[in-house]
Amino acid sequence: MKQRHWLITAAIAIAASFALVGCATQNLTAYANEKPVLDLAQYFNGRVDAHGMFQDRGGQVVKRFSVVMDCTWNGDHGVLDEAFTYSDGTTQRRVWQLTRHADGHYTGTAGDIVGQAVGKTSGNVFHWNYTLNLPVDGKTYEVQMDDWMYLMDGHVLLNRTAMSKFGIHLGDITLAFSKR
């Protein structure tokens, strides 16, 4: 009987956590009238600098980093060449190939992205999702990235990304972009 009670309690706790996650989802269309309007091809064109940090699920800052981006667009196709420098001295490079589609939809690929990233702009916001191959201690893990970018003005773009695996929240990335 105790085991059955424990299973029922666990099932209720799991169902409640899924319900809370569902309630916490942002609505992209709520930003439709926000200004300034984010045009990715305009913002990510030329040199863009960024500073960020990764926090574990407890809020502890685990890693800090800076990024120098060289960005170019040719029509509806963009290249975002990102050079990361981490607080421990390590470096990384990611080159995004972006495609702008109708109605603010975008797709993107990069060498460490599984499949295709998909997203959409609305007002001053860009939201996209993708799976990242994340190297950790000699192993590589596929993690899901839920990425939200908010254009503050013509120069500053704030980015908040939730990282998860198997639906379990691993941590958050906060990033501030500065356009030269």
Sequence and secondary structure as in RCSB ss.txt:
>XXXX:A:sequence
MKQRHWLITAAIAIAASFALVGCATQNLTAYANEKPVLDLAQYFNGRVDAHGMFQDRGGQVVKRFSVVMDCTWNG
DHGVLDEAFTYSDGTTQRRVWQLTRHADGHYTGTAGDIVGQAVGKTSGNVFHWNYTLNLPVDGKTYEVQMDDWMY
LMDGHVLLNRTAMSKFGIHLGDITLAFSKR
>XXXX:A:secstr
 HHHHHHHHHHHHHHHHHHHHHHT   GGGGTT SS   HHHHSSEEEEEEEEEEETTS EEEEEEEEEEEEEET
TEEEEEEEEEETTS EEEEEEEEEE GGGEEEEE TTEEEEEEEEEETTEEEEEEEEEEEETTEEEEEEEEEEEE
E SSSEEEEEEEEEETTEEEEEEEEEEEE 
